[in-house]
Amino acid sequence: MPGTARSLAGPGGRTYHRLVPELRGEAEELARQLSGLERITTIVAAEKAAIRKEIAGLESAQAQVRGLAERKRLLAAAGNGRLEQEKDRAAELASKAKTLKQLIDGLAAERRRTEAQQAEKAAAEEIEKRRQEAALHKPAIEFSKARGRLDFPAQGSILKRFGDDDGLGGTIRGLAVATRDGAQVTAPAAGSVEFAGPFRSYGQLLILNAGGGYHILLSGMTDIGAAMGDFVRAGEPVGTMGTGPSPAALIGEQFQDGSPVLYIEFRKDGEAIDSAPWWIGGTKEARG
């Protein structure tokens, strides 16, 4: 009749409406078992990875131990070789000496010979070290051949040139350049820093030894970023300008318009020389 639920009997008398929930429960139980199996599989994989990592660490440690053992063996062999040499040398000295005094004198002579050899070796190593340092610090071009190739240490307007009235009753022996506040100052050429610090009316003074008897003086900076003994390359930062007029009193007040002033001076064998021939474009304008 309509609206009446029907039960269909299956094999063994079990009805379908009883069979479906049982199958669903079995499926859920199977799903839980599979999920647990996946977790176990993940844990096993992680443990295997950890074991492989530990094995790799052990193998590395074993390799280090084998290496240490081999080095120890080699050192022992070398030590035994030296010991045998010393024994042979002692036997030789003993065979040559007829008295104890002769033996002591022979030992003293042997010690002097060894010390002389060590001193000779140290001197040769020092010479090689200095040669390598000199090669490292060798400028790309000799300063005397760098005419017309140097960039100014900082950009700005040239206030005074070599030989101009310095405003203090004399003539300026370098180049005065008005820079912007806080301008970076770079080395115009490669050289060794022979002096870095305050010096009389120069204020903060940097002296570069450019080789061949040439020195470059830079002053008017508030901060110097190089130290005595340093080797700097052309274009390497060596200092910073301040704000407002520079503390150095190398040019008269009438030339200071409120801008920091960088003073540049070239010297050859201690005497000031005109730097104009060295700058790119001469001294029309300071272009860093």
Protein Blocks (a to p, Z undefined) as FASTA:
>chain_A
ZZiacddddehhiafklmmmmmmmmmmmmmmmmmmmmmmmmmmmmmmmmmmmmmmmmmmm
mmmmmmmmmmmmmmmmmmmmmmmmmmmmmmmmmmmpmbfklmmmmmmmmmmmmmmmmmmm
mmmmmmmmmmmmmmmmpcfbdfklmgokaccfbgcddfbdghiaehnopacfbdcdddde
hiacddfbgcddfbgcdehjnopaddddebjhiacddehiabdcbdehiacdehiafbdc
dedjdfbffbcfklmgoiacddddddeehiacdfklmpghijmbccZZ
